[in-house]
Amino acid sequence: MKRYAIILLLILPEVLFAQAYYQDALRFSHTQPQGSARIQALGGASVALGADPSSLISNPAGLGLYNRSELAITPTFNSNQSKATLNGITTNVNRPKLSLDQVSGVFHQPKDGNGGWLGGSWGFGVQKMNDFNSKTNYSGVNHANSLIDYFIENADGSTTSDFPNLEDAFDLTSLAYYNYLIGPWNIIDTLNFPNNEYFSDVTSFYRPSLKQKESIETSGSQYQISMGYGGNFADVLYFGINLGLVTIKYEMLKNYEESNFDYSKTDSTTYLPLNSFIATEKLNIDGTGANLTLGIIIRPDPAFRIGASITTPTAYAINDSYETTMGANWNNFYYGDLIGGDTLLNSTYVESAIIQSFYTIKTPMQYSLGAAFFYNKLGFVTLDAEFKDYSNVNLTSQEFSMQSDNDYLQTNYSNQINIRAGAELRLSSLRVRGGYAITNPPNDKQNGFTSISQTFSGGVGILLEKFYADFALIYNNRKSTYSPYLLFDYSEPIIEINQNRIKGVLSLGVKF
């Protein structure tokens, strides 16, 4: 079963009447573990450090560096601000939210001795891997084209009999047809005009001031439930393994509107068939998956550590639900149709059928490498590099073919390297930290849609005999481009999005 949509983020103009499921695969493959306040203050760098509950995901060998047991919790406060610009007009939206980044427990099992096998620690935790809560609005004037132009290009080559019945319609192009926004040329002249090429009474004239606006709101999270073990051999070699069970909850709501169809500047009769139309999309996704992480840390000298880990592809079982609606506010317009009959249009509205899809996603293998350098008891610096090959993402379904999505992934996405770095200064029981990270989402080569994400972080902490408290302040900036639709001549509107996320993170832990 397929669902049709205008673009959920990026849709191929060459693959009309096809849903881009690969976007879901990319969205859930690009994880950004939140971790403890200590690690987030360090830019997320933790592969070589150890002795932190975040090691469960980054490198379970770090559990082997624990010398006591602990329980910890990490609540956060997020403030997400989005600035979207269309043709020089910028719209700002802010969305605050409280959440929980991590809950963990580490249970140390030492073994007496001065060398050889020295025991290890079991770790259990729930950690946020992605936060999907955001809202973006934009509004501006487009003189060049309309979403209706996309509907015309999408429908060309099909006759009206190719559209589903009204009660079965589930794509925006079909809804546009049933709202009279597009129609075949032969309704004007049944003998001389084709029945598989389309026009619109709305887009046939110059648009001096067409207004486009859209609201895109997403919510949900991606969490991993972890159970791992890290062992210690002679305080030199540490190794670990972690089993991760991942849950996904993702919701998206889009509201797109076009209005101000004013043709009076070029038409003496003040031609105004349509006042506005609104299209909505709702997408709900639930999923579960599993992965395995293996890691080692080598400490040849107390001042130096190097760590490495491998995380297997996460195999997700996905269940999603998609529906859309469209309504048009006509201006008492007389719609001539030689085949179906003339109609006087005022208000039209169509709801789609709800489409359920079941499929699987296999994310890419993840390779991580880290190093940490300690200067006596004054502190350390640490650096991580993470590698993923997004062309290896794979989708399958027993209900329909996903080959076009897989082909597009292999052709247009490739390797991605994320860099994280941090430093900590130790002043008795006080800790002062700072970090930086570049964690870029994968970019689409074919359509030129790009995204770059940078994170600046800092924090303080206090470490006592049986208690610790860490606070981190994180600033993340992500710049990207987006289009609500694509056209064959590449004249679609391009929206520049600048998202700023400020997050306060507090970790509280007890040692025993």
N, C-alpha and C positions, 0 to 999 in steps of 0.2 A: 504494500500500500504506500502511495506517495502523497505528500502534501505539497501544495503549491503556495508560494509566498512571494511578495515583493521581497526585497532583500532583508534578511535577518541581520546581516552585517555586510557581507560581500556576496553577490550572486553573479554567476557567469552570464554575460549577454549571449554567449554561444550556446548555452544550455538552458534555453527557455523551457518553461513547463517542467522544471526539475528543482527539488529542494536541495539546498546546500547543507547537507548533514555534516560535511567536513568541519563546519564552523563549531559544532558541538564538540567534535574530537579535539580541535585546537584549544577551545576554551577550557576543557577539563584536563588536557595534557600539560598546559602551562600553569603549574602549581607554584604558589608562593608561600611556603610554610611560614607561619607567624612566629611560633616559638615563645620562649620565655622573654621577659623584659631585658635580661642580660644579653641574650643573643641578638634580639632585635636592635638593641643599642649599638651592637657591633656590626650593623649592616647585614645581619643574618649569617655571618661567617662562623662556622662551627665544626667543620669537618675534622680539623686537627685538634680541637680544644678538649672536648670530653668533659666529664663530670657535670653535665647539664642535661635536664630531661629532653631538650631539643635533640640530643644525640640519637634518640630513638629513630628519628626520620633521616637526619643528615648523615650520621655514621654511628651505628649501634656499638662499634668498638669503644666509643667514648664512655659507655656504661662501665667498662672495666677500670676507669680511672677513679670511680667513686671509692671512698674509704669509710663512708657511713650511709645509712638509709635516709630518705627524705620524702616528704609529701609537699606538693606545691600547687598553687592555683594562679592563673594569670587573667584577670579581667582587663578590658580595654574600652576606651572611648574614641570613636571615630568621627571626624568631621570631613565630609566629602564635598568639595566644591567643584563644579563643572562650568567651564566657560566654552560656549559653542558660538562660532562665527560663521555667518552666511552672508556673502557679498558685503562685507564691512560692518554688518550689524551683529553685535555680541549680546548673548543672553546668559545670565548667571543663575545658578541654582546651587543651594547648599542643603546637605542632608546629614544631620547628626545621628549617631546610633551607638548604643552600648552593646557590647558583645563579650564573649568568652573565648580567648585564644588557646588556652591550654589548661588541662588538669592532669596531674601526673603523680606517680609514685615510683620510687626506686628502692629496692630492698637488697642491701649488701650482704653477701655471704663470703666472708674472708676465710683464708686458709693460712694457718700459722706457718712461718718459714721465712728464710732470708733470701731465697732464690727459687727458681723453678716456678711451679704452679702456685699462684697466690690467691686463687679464688676469683670471684667476680660479682656481678650484680644483675638482678632481674629488674626490668623496667616495664611499666604499664602507663599508658597515657591516651588522652584524646586531644588532638591538636588540629587547629584550623589550617587548612591548606590553601583555601581561596575564600575571599569575601566578595560576593557578587552584588552587594548593595550599592547602587548608584542611581543617579537621575540626571538626565541631560535634556535640556530644552534648547531649541533654536527657532528663530523667526526672521524672515527676510523677504526681499522682493527678488523675483526671478523673471527677467524679461525674455529668456531664451526658450524655455520649455516647461512642460508640466508632467506630472506623474501620468496623466492621460496619454502622453506621447509614448511612454513605456508600455501602457496597455495596448496601444495600437500596434507597436512593434511585436509585442508578445502574441497578439491574436493573429497577425498576418500569416497566411498560409493555412489557416483552419477555417472551415465553414461553421455556421452556427450550430449545426448538428453535432459538432465535436465538443461543444460546451456541455457540461453535465446539466441535468435537469435542475430547476431552481431549488428544490428541496435537497439536492445532493451537492450543490455548488460548495466548493471549499477553497478556491483560490481567488485572489483579488481581481484578476483579469476577468473571470467569470462574473464576479460581483459587479464589476464596472459595466459589463454588458447588460446585466439585469437592472442596473440603475440608469440605463440609456446613455451612459457616458461615451460608449463606443457602439458602432453598428456597421454592418457590411454595406459596401457601396451599392449593391444591387437593390436595396430597399428604395433607392432614389430612381433607378432605371433598371428594371429587371432584365432588359434585353442587351444593353450595351455595357453595363458595369459588372465587375466580378463579384462573386459571392464569398471569396476568401481573402479579400483585402478590406481594411477597415478605415473609418474616418470618425471624426467627432464634431458635433455642432459647437463644441466648446473651444477646441484648439484650431479651428479653421481660420482664425483671424489673429492679427497682431495683439499681443498682450502687453500693454504699456506698464501695468502695475500689479501683476499677479503676485499674491502673497502666499508664501509657503511657511508652515510651521509644524513642528513635531515635538512630541514629548516621548522620551525613551526611559523607562523605569525598570530596573532589574533588582531582584532581591534573592536571598538565599546564600548558602555556604557549602563548602566542600570540606569535610572533616575526615581525619584518619584516626582510627582506633588501633593502637599499637601494642604489641607484646614482644619484648626483645630481651636479649641476654648479651652481656659483654664480659669477657674474661681477661685476666691479667697474668702474663707470663714474665716473671722476673722484673717487673716494673720497666720493661723495655718493649715488649710486644703485647699489643692489645688487639683483640679481635671480637667481632660481634655479629649477631644476626637478629633481624626484626621482621615479624609478620605484620603487615598492615591491612586493615579492612577499611575501605574508603566509602563514604556515603556522599551523595550529591543531592542537593535540593536547589533548583534554579527556576526562577519565574521571571518572565519578561512581559511588559505591557507597552505597546506602542500606540500612540494616537497621532495620526497625520492628517493635516487639514490644508486645503487650498481654498482661497477666497479672493475677493476683489477682482473678479473677472470683468474688468472695465474696458470696453472696446470703443467708448464714445470719442476718444481722441482721433480715431481714424475712420469712424463710421458715422455718417450724418444721421442715421436713423436710430442711434443709441441702441445698438444691438446688445442685449444682455440676457442670454438664455439661462445662465446659472449663477446663483449667488455664492454657493460654496459646496464642498463635499468633504466628508470625513471618513477615513479608513482606520480601523483598529485591528490590532493583532494581539493575541494572547498565546503565550507558549509556557507550558509547565513541564519540567523535566525532573524525574526521580531516577536515581541510579545507585548501584552498589558495585564495588570492585575489590580486588585483592592484589597485593604485591609482596615482594620479598626484598629486603635490603641486606647486603653483606658488606662488612667493612673491616679495615685494619688501621691501627695507629702504631707507628714506630717511634720510640723515644731513645735514640742512641746516646743522647746527652740530656741532662736536665734542662738545658737551655733551648732545646730544639725538638719539635715534633713534626712529623709528616703523616697525613692521613689520606685514605682513599676509600671510596665506597661505590657500590654498584646497586642500582635499584632496577629490578626487573620491570618489564611493561606491566602496567595495571590493566587488568581485564575487567571492563565494566559491562554490566547488563543494564540497558537504558530503557526506560518507559517514558514516552513523552506524549503530550496532548497539545494540539494546535487548533485554534479557531480564529475566525476573523469576521468583521462586520463592515458594512459600508452604507452610508446614507448620503443623499444629495438633496440640496435645497434649491429647487428650480424656481424660476421667476415666471410662473404661469406660461410655460413654454409649449408651443404647439410642435410636437414631434411627428413628422411625416414618415409613414412606413407603408409602401405599396404592398408589402407581403403580409405583415402581421397586423396592419391596421394602425390608423393615426391615434395619437394619445396626447392629452393635455397634461403636462407635467408640472407638479408643484413640489410635493415631498415624496421621495422614494427611499426605501430602506430594505436591505437584504442581510440576513445572517447566514453564515456558512454552517455546514455540518462540522461536528467535532471529529478531528482525525487523530486516532491513536496509532502510535508507531512503536515497535519493539525492535531493538537492534543491539549490537555489541560494539564496543570501542576497545581497541588495544593501543595504549599510549606508547611512546618511544622508550627505549632503554635510556636510563640516566646514569652518567658517569660523573663522579665528583672527586676533586683533588684539593687538598688543603695543606697549609703549612703554618706553624706558629713558632715565634721566636720570643723567649722569655729573657728578661734582663734582671737577674737576681730575683729579689722580691718586689721590685718596683713596678712590674707589670709586663705586658706583652703586646706584640702586634701579630695579626693573623690575616691570611688571605685564602680565599676559596675560588675555584673555577668549576663551573658546572656545564656539562655538555649534553645536548639532546639533538637527535636527528628527527625532525618532524616529518620528513618524507616517509618515515617508517610507520607512521600512524595508520591503522587499518580499521575499517568498518565492515561489519557483516550483518546480514539479516536473512532470516528464513522466509520473510514475507515479500521482499522485493530486492532488486539488484542495487548495490551501492558501488558498482564499479566506477561510475563517473566521478564520485566523490574521491575514491582511492586514487584514480588516475590524476585528478587535479592536485591532490596532496603530493604525490610523487613528482609531479612536474613543476609545481610552483613553490614548494616549501623545502627547506634544506636544514643544514646544521645551525644550531643556536648555542652561543656560549654566554653564560651569565657570570659576572664577576662580583664578588663581595669581599669587603675588606673592613677591618676594625682594629681598634687599639684600646687597651685598658691601663689606667694608672692606678696603682695601689698605694694608699696612704693609711697605714695601720688597718683599721677595719673598714675604711671608706674606699669605694671604688668609683672612678670617673671614667666614662667610656665614650667613644665616638666611632662612627662607621659610615660607609658609603657603599652603594651597590648599583650596578646596572643590570637589570633583569628584563630584557626586552621580550615582549610577546613576538611570536613568529609573524613575519611580514609576507604579504601576497606579492609575488614577483610579477604576475601577469597584469593585475589591475593597478599596481603602483600604490596601493593603500599601505601606509607605513605607520609604525608606532615605536616610540622609544620611552622607556620608563627609568627614572633615576630616583634613588632614595638616599636621603641624608638623615642621619640619626645621631642621637646622643643620649646619655643617661648617667645616673648615679645609683649607687647601691651601698648597702651596709651589711657586712657579714659578721655575725656574732657566733658564739659557741653552738647554740641550738636553734638559731633563727636567722633568716636573712630576708631583706626587702630590697627589691630593685625597681627602679622607675626608668622608663625610656620615653623619649619624645621623638617621633618619626615623621618626617616630611617626605612625601612621595609625589613626584610630578610625572605625569604621563601625557605625552602629546601624540595625537593620532588624527587621521583623516577618515571621513565617513561620507557616504552618499546614500540617500534613501532609494535611489533607483539608478540603473545604468542604461545608457542609450548607445546605439551602434556608432554614432558619430562622436562619442565621448564628450558631449556637451552637457552632461548631467551636472547638477549643482554639487559642489564639494564643500563639505562643512569641516572646518578646522576645530578640533576639540582639545582643550587644555584642561586636564583634570588634576586638581591638587587635593591630596589627602593628608590631613594632620591627625596623628593618632597618639594618644597617651596610653601607656602600658604600665601596669603594676603587677609585679610578681611577689607573692608572699610564700615563704617556705619554712618548714620546720625540719630539723635534723635530729636523728635519734640512732 
